[in-house]
C-alpha cells in the first residue's frame, strides 16, 4: 500500500471509530507532524460538498454540523496532545 492510500485509510478508520490503539498512536504522531493536514482539509471540503445545494437552509445546518464535528475532533486531539 502506498503512503497516500495508507494515510487516507488511517483517517477514515479514525473518523469511523474503527482505529486500533496502534493506529491511534500513528494517527496522533502524524497529526503532530502536520502530515495529515492536507488530507483532513480535503476531507472537510468533500464533506461540505456533499451537502444538499438545492436546500440552502439544510445545507447550512449540515455545514454547521460538519464543522462542529471537525471542531470536536480538533478539541479531542488538543486534549490528547497536551
C-alpha positions in Angstrom: 0.0 0.0 0.0 1.4 3.4 -0.9 1.8 6.1 1.7 -1.1 8.2 0.3 -3.5 5.3 0.4 -2.3 4.4 3.9 -2.9 7.9 5.2 -6.4 8.0 3.7 -7.3 4.7 5.2 -5.9 5.8 8.6 -8.0 9.0 8.6 -11.1 7.0 7.6 -10.6 4.4 10.3 -10.1 7.2 12.8 -13.2 9.1 11.8 -15.3 5.9 11.8 -14.1 5.0 15.3 -12.5 1.8 13.9 -8.8 2.6 14.5 -6.9 0.2 16.7 -4.7 1.5 19.6 -1.6 1.3 17.4 -3.4 3.1 14.5 -4.4 5.8 17.0 -0.8 6.2 18.1 0.3 6.5 14.4 -2.5 8.9 13.7 -1.6 11.2 16.6 2.1 11.2 15.7 1.3 12.0 12.0 -1.1 14.7 13.2 1.6 16.3 15.4 3.9 16.3 12.4 1.3 18.0 10.3 1.4 15.2 7.7 -2.4 14.8 7.8 -3.3 18.4 7.5 -3.9 18.4 3.7 -5.8 15.1 3.9 -8.0 16.3 6.7 -8.7 19.6 4.9 -9.6 17.7 1.7 -12.0 15.5 3.7 -13.6 18.6 5.3 -14.1 20.1 1.8 -15.5 16.9 0.5 -18.0 16.7 3.4 -19.1 20.2 2.7 -19.6 19.5 -1.0 -21.9 16.6 -0.1 -24.4 19.0 1.4 -27.7 19.4 -0.5 -27.2 22.5 -2.7 -30.9 22.6 -3.6 -32.0 23.4 0.0 -29.7 26.2 1.3 -31.2 26.0 4.9 -30.5 22.3 5.0 -27.0 22.8 3.6 -26.3 25.4 6.2 -27.3 23.1 9.0 -25.3 20.3 7.6 -22.3 22.5 7.1 -22.6 23.7 10.7 -22.8 20.1 11.9 -19.9 19.1 9.8 -17.8 22.0 11.1 -18.9 21.2 14.7 -17.8 17.6 14.2 -14.4 18.7 13.0 -14.1 21.1 15.9 -14.9 18.3 18.3 -12.2 16.2 16.7 -9.7 19.1 16.9 -10.5 19.7 20.6 -10.1 16.0 21.3 -6.7 16.0 19.6 -5.6 19.1 21.5 -6.6 17.4 24.8 -4.7 14.3 23.9 -1.6 16.2 22.8 -1.4 18.5 25.9 
